[in-house]
Amino acid sequence: MRRFVRRERQHPPIGFIILPMVDVIFLLLLFFVIVTSFDASARIRVDVPKPDKSLAERDASAKQVVINCEVGDEASPETGEVLYRIGADPPEDLSEIVDRLKSAREINPQLSVVIRADRRLAFSQVQAVMESVASANVMLLKVAALQDTGER
């Protein structure tokens, strides 16, 4: 009679295969390089010189001007000072903004103005900007607002 001897199977040695991990790390690195914004140069304010006799012409393609209304005095936003600025420019008086709007409207008669106001401002403070835009004879005025989602 024959005896069956049971042989144990030999399993391959357990080890950590690193080659697929290198691929995953490379893909993650590639993903983060692509989605990361390297726009730091746009945030740096540089005081460039103004030439005396420049032959360059101003870009007359401005179709939209954004006026930002910000709280100047954090302690009392509804009664304190309001800062008005066009885009990211330094704060200006409303009379200066009206002058700039008039000159921009001469270049582009279809100029539109977007008003972005801090929600802590009183409506009368925003209304002053609206009246100033109307005095510059700008026909298209937009007011930017966030839609209330009901979440608090």
C-alpha positions in Angstrom: 0.0 0.0 0.0 1.2 3.4 -0.9 1.3 6.1 1.5 0.6 9.6 0.5 2.9 12.0 2.0 1.5 15.4 2.2 3.9 18.0 1.1 3.5 21.5 2.3 3.3 24.2 -0.3 5.9 26.7 -0.3 4.6 30.2 -0.3 6.6 33.0 -1.8 8.3 35.2 0.7 6.1 38.1 1.9 7.6 41.4 1.0 6.7 44.9 0.1 6.7 45.7 -3.6 7.7 49.3 -4.0 7.4 49.7 -7.7 3.7 50.4 -7.8 4.1 52.9 -4.9 6.6 54.9 -7.0 4.0 55.2 -9.8 1.3 56.4 -7.3 3.7 59.0 -5.7 4.6 60.2 -9.2 0.9 60.6 -10.2 0.1 62.4 -6.9 3.0 64.8 -7.5 1.9 65.4 -11.1 -1.7 66.1 -9.9 -0.6 68.7 -7.3 1.8 70.4 -9.7 -1.0 70.8 -12.2 -3.7 72.0 -9.8 -1.5 74.3 -7.7 -1.7 78.0 -8.7 1.6 79.7 -9.2 0.0 83.1 -9.4 2.0 84.7 -6.6 3.5 87.2 -9.0 0.0 88.7 -9.6 -0.4 89.4 -5.9 2.8 91.4 -5.4 2.3 95.1 -5.7 5.0 96.7 -7.7 5.4 100.5 -8.0 6.3 100.8 -11.7 7.7 104.0 -13.1 5.5 106.2 -15.3 7.3 107.2 -18.5 7.2 110.9 -19.5 6.9 110.4 -23.3 5.3 107.1 -23.7 4.0 106.0 -27.1 1.9 103.2 -25.6 -1.9 103.6 -25.8 -4.4 102.8 -23.1 -6.4 99.7 -23.4 -9.8 100.9 -24.4 -11.5 97.5 -24.1 -12.8 97.9 -20.5 -16.4 96.7 -20.8 -17.1 96.4 -17.1 -15.9 98.3 -14.0 -16.2 96.8 -10.6 -16.7 99.2 -7.6 -16.0 97.7 -4.2 -17.6 99.2 -1.2 -15.8 98.2 2.0 -16.1 98.9 5.7 -13.5 101.5 6.7 -14.2 101.4 10.4 -14.7 97.9 11.8 -16.0 99.2 15.1 -19.1 100.8 13.6 -19.7 99.5 10.1 -23.2 101.0 9.6 -22.2 104.6 10.7 -18.5 104.6 10.1 -16.3 105.4 7.1 -16.9 103.6 3.8 -14.0 102.9 1.4 -14.9 103.0 -2.3 -12.5 101.6 -4.8 -12.5 100.6 -8.4 -11.2 97.0 -8.6 -8.1 96.6 -6.5 -7.1 100.2 -6.8 -6.6 102.4 -3.7 -9.7 103.9 -2.1 -11.0 107.0 -3.7 -13.7 109.6 -3.2 -17.0 109.2 -5.0 -16.3 112.3 -7.1 -13.0 110.8 -8.4 -14.8 107.5 -9.2 -17.5 109.5 -11.1 -14.7 111.3 -13.1 -13.1 107.9 -13.9 -16.5 106.4 -14.9 -17.2 109.4 -17.2 -13.8 109.0 -19.0 -14.3 105.3 -19.3 -17.8 105.8 -20.7 -16.4 108.2 -23.4 -14.1 105.4 -24.5 -16.8 102.7 -24.3 -20.5 103.8 -24.4 -21.7 100.3 -23.5 -19.8 100.4 -20.2 -21.4 98.4 -17.3 -20.7 98.8 -13.6 -20.9 96.1 -11.0 -21.2 97.2 -7.4 -19.9 94.8 -4.7 -20.8 96.0 -1.2 -20.0 94.5 2.2 -23.1 93.1 3.7 -22.5 95.1 6.9 -22.9 98.4 5.2 -26.2 100.3 5.4 -28.2 100.5 2.1 -27.9 104.3 2.2 -24.1 103.9 1.8 -24.5 101.7 -1.2 -27.2 104.0 -2.6 -24.7 106.8 -2.7 -22.6 104.7 -5.1 -25.6 104.0 -7.2 -26.5 107.6 -7.5 -22.9 108.4 -8.4 -22.9 105.8 -11.2 -26.2 107.3 -12.5 -24.6 110.8 -12.5 -21.9 109.4 -14.7 -24.6 108.4 -17.2 -23.8 104.7 -17.1 -26.9 102.9 -18.3 -26.1 99.3 -17.1 -25.6 98.9 -13.4 -25.3 95.5 -11.7 -25.3 94.8 -7.9 -23.4 91.7 -6.8 -25.0 89.7 -4.0 -24.6 86.2 -2.5 -27.6 84.0 -2.6 -28.8 83.1 0.9 -28.8 79.3 1.2 -30.5 79.3 4.6 -27.5 77.6 6.3 -26.2 79.4 9.4 
